[in-house]
């Protein structure tokens, strides 16, 4: 089977698993609690929303993926009480960035809360917001979140890009897991999660076109399934598609790692490495498989990504 067909099958199975486990994405009573664990509450919900928005952009209306993504996005929005919880979060933690970052995923799908946007606009104009110290990659996330929420970015994307690992065009052999996740998210923020590739400067697009294939091969060989999915998503954001053999081999490996329920673990078994099949260790990689598949399937027949000529 060609890569797009395998990717589509992986995505359908994955979103079936996500739908079957939607209760695990619900916000608990501690969602607004001081010191609550954002990584186990708001982060998964925001990631669910982001992937659903991407699938809706690229899967044809009426397709099973489109229907399932629409249903899951509606579920996720209800968890936020149609956006009202973001307003409460911003009042409780005025300079926290994660409420805006999660909200931006919904806003990019047309789900808005005017009250939250009003208070967020006031906060993002402050000096405190502009000078908060953050990792360069996180700064890009916030800038893109401001754009998606209809706010004025407090800094140019190009300025923030220069301080990232990818922006420096490092030696390709310095690629490792942490750098891999950083570079994938830099591309996601620059392209609004694969929607518009004109945000990737040509020098970076050329660099990634050259080095993504060996990086993908390396991650697949080591059974780094979560990172492999993110790298495949990056490949689908670029003007030039990865070599056919690279894409087909990667998607075939991912399909083989996916279990019968549709879950994809973050990593495969290896020396000293266990592979729990619980929600916490499968939800992100399963979502990323659907995300990468949606972008892969959304490429035009001539091989260029949607949005390339925008």
C-alpha positions in Angstrom: 0.0 0.0 0.0 1.2 3.5 -0.7 2.1 5.8 2.2 -1.1 7.9 2.1 -3.3 4.7 2.2 -1.4 3.3 5.2 -1.5 6.7 6.9 -5.2 6.9 6.4 -5.7 3.4 8.0 -3.5 4.4 10.9 -5.4 7.6 11.4 -8.8 5.9 11.4 -7.8 3.3 13.9 -6.1 5.9 16.1 -9.1 8.2 16.2 -11.3 5.2 17.0 -9.1 4.5 20.0 -9.2 8.2 21.0 -13.0 8.3 20.7 -13.3 5.2 22.8 -11.0 6.8 25.5 -12.5 10.3 25.4 -13.4 10.1 29.1 -9.7 10.2 29.9 -9.5 13.7 28.3 -12.2 15.1 30.6 -11.2 18.0 32.9 -11.5 16.9 36.5 -12.6 19.0 39.5 -8.9 20.1 40.0 -8.7 21.8 36.5 -8.8 25.2 38.2 -7.0 24.2 41.4 -3.9 26.2 42.3 -0.9 24.0 41.6 -2.9 21.5 39.6 -1.1 19.2 37.2 -1.6 21.0 33.8 0.2 18.3 32.0 -2.5 15.7 32.9 -5.5 18.0 32.4 -5.3 21.0 30.1 -2.4 19.7 27.9 -4.1 16.5 26.7 -7.3 18.4 26.0 -5.5 21.1 24.1 -3.6 18.5 22.0 -6.9 16.7 21.3 -8.4 19.9 20.1 -5.4 20.8 17.9 -5.3 17.4 16.2 -9.1 17.5 15.5 -8.8 21.0 14.0 -6.0 19.7 11.7 -8.0 16.7 10.6 -11.1 18.8 9.9 -8.9 21.1 7.7 -7.5 18.2 5.6 -10.0 15.3 5.6 -12.9 15.7 3.1 -16.3 16.6 4.6 -18.3 13.4 5.1 -15.1 11.2 5.5 -15.1 9.1 8.6 -12.0 11.1 9.9 -13.9 14.4 9.4 -16.9 13.2 11.3 -15.0 11.7 14.2 -12.8 14.8 14.5 -15.8 17.1 14.5 -17.4 15.0 17.3 -14.3 15.0 19.4 -13.7 18.7 19.0 -17.3 19.4 20.1 -16.6 17.2 23.1 -13.4 19.0 24.0 -15.0 22.4 23.7 -17.8 21.4 26.0 -15.1 20.4 28.6 -14.1 24.1 28.7 -17.7 25.1 29.2 -17.7 26.7 25.7 -14.6 28.7 26.6 -15.7 30.1 29.9 -13.1 28.1 31.9 -10.3 30.0 30.0 -11.6 33.2 31.4 -11.5 31.8 34.9 -8.0 30.5 34.3 -6.7 33.8 33.1 -8.1 35.6 36.1 -6.5 33.0 38.5 -3.1 33.1 36.7 -2.9 36.3 34.7 0.6 35.7 33.4 0.3 32.0 32.7 0.7 31.3 29.0 -1.0 27.8 28.8 -4.6 29.1 28.9 -3.9 31.1 25.7 -2.0 28.3 24.1 -4.8 25.8 24.7 -7.5 28.3 23.8 -5.7 29.1 20.5 -6.3 25.5 19.3 -10.0 26.0 19.6 -9.9 29.5 18.2 -8.2 28.2 15.1 -11.2 25.9 14.6 -13.6 28.8 14.9 -14.6 28.3 18.6 -14.2 31.6 20.3 -15.0 33.2 23.7 -15.0 37.1 23.4 -14.7 37.5 27.2 -11.5 35.6 27.3 -10.0 37.3 24.3 -10.8 40.7 25.9 -8.8 39.9 29.1 -6.1 38.2 27.1 -5.6 41.2 24.9 -5.1 43.4 28.0 -2.6 41.0 29.6 -0.6 40.5 26.4 -0.1 44.3 26.1 1.8 44.4 29.5 5.5 44.6 30.0 5.3 41.6 32.3 4.0 39.4 29.5 6.6 40.6 27.0 9.6 40.1 29.2 8.7 36.8 30.8 11.7 34.5 30.3 10.9 31.4 28.1 12.5 28.8 26.0 12.8 30.0 22.4 10.5 27.3 21.2 7.9 28.2 23.8 8.1 31.8 22.7 7.2 30.8 19.2 4.2 28.9 20.6 2.9 32.0 22.4 3.4 34.2 19.4 1.4 31.8 17.2 -1.2 31.5 19.9 -1.6 35.3 19.9 -2.0 35.3 16.1 -4.6 32.5 16.2 -6.6 34.2 18.9 -6.8 37.5 17.0 -4.3 39.3 19.2 -1.3 41.4 18.2 1.9 39.4 18.5 4.3 41.0 21.0 7.4 40.0 18.9 8.1 38.9 15.3 8.2 35.2 14.6 11.5 35.7 12.7 13.2 37.2 15.8 12.1 34.3 18.0 13.0 31.7 15.3 16.7 32.8 15.3 17.1 31.7 18.9 15.9 28.2 18.3 17.9 25.0 17.6 16.5 24.7 14.2 16.9 28.4 13.4 20.7 28.0 13.8 20.9 25.1 11.2 23.0 23.0 13.5 25.2 20.1 12.4 22.8 17.3 11.4 24.7 14.8 13.6 23.7 16.8 16.7 20.1 15.7 16.2 18.8 13.8 19.3 15.5 13.3 21.0 15.2 16.7 22.7 16.3 18.5 19.6 13.9 16.5 17.5 10.9 17.5 19.6 12.1 21.1 19.6 12.5 21.3 15.8 9.1 19.7 15.1 7.3 22.2 17.2 9.2 25.1 15.7 7.8 24.0 12.3 4.3 23.5 13.7 4.3 27.1 15.1 5.7 28.6 12.0 3.1 26.9 9.8 0.2 27.1 12.2 0.3 23.4 12.6 0.7 22.6 8.9 -1.9 25.0 7.6 0.4 27.5 5.8 4.0 26.5 4.9 5.0 30.0 3.7 6.1 30.6 7.3 9.1 28.2 6.9 12.0 30.2 5.5 13.6 28.7 2.4 16.9 28.1 4.1 15.2 26.0 6.8 13.0 24.2 4.3 16.1 23.2 2.3 17.9 22.0 5.5 14.9 19.9 6.6 14.4 18.5 3.1 18.0 17.2 3.2 18.1 15.8 6.7 14.6 14.7 7.6 14.9 11.3 5.7 17.9 10.0 7.8 16.4 11.4 11.0 13.1 9.7 10.3 14.9 6.4 9.4 16.9 6.7 12.7 13.7 7.2 14.8 11.9 4.4 13.1 14.8 2.0 13.6 14.9 2.9 17.3 11.1 2.6 17.5 10.6 6.2 18.7 7.0 6.2 17.4 5.9 9.5 18.9 8.8 11.4 17.5 8.6 9.5 14.2 5.0 10.8 13.8 6.0 14.4 14.5 8.9 14.2 12.0 6.5 12.8 9.3 4.1 15.7 10.1 7.0 18.1 9.5 7.8 16.4 6.2 4.2 17.0 5.1 4.6 20.7 5.9 7.5 21.2 3.4 7.3 22.0 -0.3 9.2 18.9 -1.2 7.9 15.6 0.0 10.3 13.1 1.6 11.5 10.2 -0.6 8.7 7.7 -1.3 10.7 4.9 0.3 11.2 6.8 3.5 7.6 7.7 3.9 6.3 4.2 3.0 8.8 2.5 5.3 7.9 4.8 8.2 4.1 4.4 7.8 4.4 0.7 7.5 6.4 0.5 10.7 3.9 2.7 12.5 1.0 0.5 11.3 2.8 -2.5 12.6 3.4 -0.9 16.0 -0.3 0.1 16.4 -2.3 -2.5 18.3 -5.7 -3.8 17.4 -7.5 -1.1 19.4 -5.8 1.6 17.4 -3.4 2.7 20.2 0.2 3.6 19.3 2.7 3.6 22.2 5.2 6.4 22.4 8.1 4.0 22.0 8.7 0.4 21.2 10.3 -2.2 23.4 14.0 -2.0 23.7 16.8 -2.7 26.2 15.7 -1.6 29.6 12.6 0.0 28.0 9.1 -1.0 29.0 6.1 -0.2 26.8 3.0 0.4 29.0 -0.2 0.4 26.9 -2.1 2.7 29.2 -3.7 6.1 28.3 -0.8 8.2 29.5 1.7 6.4 27.4 -0.4 6.1 24.2 -2.6 9.1 23.9 0.0 11.6 22.5 1.6 9.3 20.0 -1.8 8.1 18.8 -2.9 11.7 18.3 0.3 12.6 16.5 -0.2 9.6 14.2 -3.6 11.0 13.2 -2.1 14.5 12.9 0.8 13.4 10.6 -1.6 11.2 8.6 -4.0 14.2 8.1 -1.2 16.3 6.8 0.2 13.5 4.6 -3.2 12.8 3.1 -3.9 16.5 2.6 -1.0 17.0 0.2 -2.0 17.9 -3.3 -1.7 15.3 -6.0 1.4 17.1 -7.4 3.1 16.6 -4.1 2.9 20.1 -2.6 1.2 20.7 0.8 -2.1 22.5 1.0 -1.5 26.2 1.6 1.8 26.2 -0.3 0.7 28.8 -2.7 -1.2 30.9 -0.2 
